[in-house]
Amino acid sequence: MSKLIKQMEMDALKNTFKDVHDLVVLSVNGIDCQTDNKLRLTLRKKNIRLQVVKNSLTRRVFDDLGIKIDGDSTYWAGNTVMAWGAGSVAELSRTLDGEVQELVKKNPKLKDRVQFKGAIAEGQPITFQQAKDMPTRTEAVGTIIGMILGPGSQIASQLVGPASQVASQIDKKTKEESAP
């Protein structure tokens, strides 16, 4: 392959992955074209894209983009498919895992055909299990709001509690004095 063609391929990869910070890296072996097409169509409806990449060129592109993955990492062993899209790496990982499990249910022969090598979250390599266990953006926002509202509601109840007691006592005294 000439240097010009390699450079053109690297430019295309840079253009594809320049704004992508969350990826899942997987290996797909021995899946027929119909199954592959169905998987890609299902994932495309969920705004998830798959792309088979050449390891050596992608490693160079990722280095240029600031995604540092060691050259001897398992990410670069065998064939590599990059998956990206969805709202977060957790949502992406859960969706991919669910779709692969659905494929295996339909055809048990495909059990070891799709293997998850790992994930990349915000440019840092992590395991696939860590990616699945991470909270989605919505879950993280909900947790933060809960953490903020918890102490706020305690402060509000502490402020309202004594004031309502005083108001209750004043109301009671007023009723006692006005009663014949």
N, C-alpha and C positions, 0 to 999 in steps of 0.2 A: 504494500500500500504506500503510495507516494506521500511525501510530507504535506503536500497541498491538500490532498484528500483527508488526511488525518486532521489537519488544521481546520478544515471545513466541518468535519464531524465534531471536533472539540468546540467550535463556535456554536454549532447547533445545540450541543449539550449545555453550554454556558447559558444560552438564550432560554433553554427549557427550564433549567434549575436555578436561575439567578435569584428568583423571589421565593424559592421553596426552602423552608427551614425544617420542616417535619416530613420525614420519609420512613417507609418501611422497606427493608431490603429482604428479598426472598429469592428462592431458587425454584424454578419450575422445570421438571423433567418428565418427558413421556406423556404429555397430555395431548389428546387429539385436537385437531383444529376446531371442531364443533364445540367442544367443551371449553376451549380457550376463548373462543368468540363469545359464548354465552356468559362466561365469567367477566370478560371485559365489558360487555353490554350492561350487565347487571351493575357492575361497579361504576360505569360511566353515568348511569342514572342517579347514582349517589355522589356524583362529582368527584370520583376517584379515578385517577389515571394510572396506567401501567406502561412501563417502557423497558424493553430489554436493552441492556447497555454493554458496551465493551469495557471490561474491567480496567485495562491500562489507561484508556483515554478518560474514563470517568474519574479515576483516581487523580489524574492530573487536573481535571476541571474542578473537582472538589477541593483540591489544595489551593487552587486559584481563588475559589469562592470562600475560603476560610473554614471549610469543613474538613477537619483533620482526622483521617482514619489511617492507621498504620498500614503499610503496604503488605505486611504478612497477616493481616486480619482475616478472619473467616468471611468477612463481607466480600472479599475479592476472590474467594475460592469457587471454582466452577462457574456455571452460568449465573448471571445476576439480572434480576428484574427489580426495578425501582417502582414503588407505588407512592403516590402523593395525592393530596387533596383532602377533603373533609375539613372539619373545623379545627381539629387538633390531632396530635399524634395518637392520643388515647382513642379518640373516635375512629381514626383511620385503622388502628390496630384491631380494635374490637370488630369493626365492620369486615375487615379482611379475614379475621379468624372465623367469624360467623359464616361468611360465604364459602370458605374452604371447608368448614365442617359440613355445610349443606351439600357441597359437591361430593364429599366422602359418603354422606348418607345415601345419596342417589347412586353412587358407584363406588363400592368399597375398594375396588382395585386402585383407586387414586389416593389411597391413604398416605403413602410416603412420597407422592409425586410433587407436592408443594411443601417446601420447607422454609420456615422463617429464619433468616440469618440474624436479624436484629433490626434495630430502628435507629433513627437519627432525630433527636429532639433539639430544636434550636441550635443545630449545627454540631451537637455532641452525640457520639455513638452511645447507645444504651441497649440493653437486652430487649427482646420482644416482650417478655413477661413484664418488665418494668414499664414498657410503653402501654401495655394493656391495663396495668394497675394504676396508672396516673389518672388524676381526675380530668374530665373534659373541661372546657372553658366555662360552661354553664355550671357544672358542679363546683368548680373553684370559686366562681363569683358567689354562688349560694353559700358556700362555707364562709367566705369573707363577710358577707352581709350578716350571717348568723353570729359571727364573732363580734361584729360591731353592735348589733342590736341587743345582744345578751347583756352586756354591762349598761347599755343605755336604758333598757327597761328596768334594771335594778335601781339605777339612780332615780328614774322617774317614780318608781314605787316608793323609794325612801323619801322623796320630796313630798309626794302626795299623801302618804300614810299619816304622818303626824299632823299635817294640816287638816285632813278629814277628821281626825280624832278631836282636834280643837273645835272644828265646826260642829261636830256632833254634840260636844259638851255645851257649847253656846246655845245650840238649838234646844237641848234638853232643859237648860236653865231658863231660857225664854218661855218655854211651854209651862214650866213649874210656876213661874211668876205670874203668868197670865191666867192660870187655872184658878177657879174660885175656891 
